[in-house]
């Protein structure tokens, strides 16, 4: 019988070991693609928005625009992503819809609040903005603050569901029976026009837009007395596990906000340099 030396058997052993290693590697699951990688690969980002001019809205011809969608378009174009797929959602369903994966980013002018920071991750804010009231023409009830509404139990305030104004109203002393929660700004306008509510509350730009839309029946008051802490800071929001995507967007935002291109992009929606802020999401999430 011919003997086979150890040196002669070695190549066969190495081959067997290599095959075993390759088989083991093949059985390992592939690294999951994160949202940023998928968006970069497909060139498509899905945005969730609610119809609230001037932040995000659908025009009569079906185009989705507004301050936030236009910010998204500009920033993602810098990242090589050219296609935006909008998903219309009621305001109160934006965060649940994002977390459920219906879209990749909330582009609806959503304010950063400590409560929301527990559910989503925000970019740094791309605008700051205060609130005001929409009232009947001439402001017959002489309303100029949450406190003015709170002190008269017969008065009702129309508030869009899921907004921070609901919290502010309750903190100011409004009872639940004084609060008329509605799904969108169109319902706010109708509530004031039909006298179901004595006033509606929202951002200065939103209420001014509703006043223009409502014609001679309504107006947005020029002076609204409010807590300075209620200044709103709007930002884009992402799922907590999409921090890589948020960080990539934030990097481009920080170098763009306040630039001529940025101001030109948001000017059609009533925003200007006075709305630019140096606040960060980190400090706003602390409250």
Order of alpha helices (4+ residues) and beta strands (2+ residues): alpha-alpha-beta-beta-beta-alpha-beta-alpha-beta-alpha-beta-beta-beta-alpha-beta-alpha-beta-alpha-beta-alpha-beta-beta-alpha-alpha-alpha
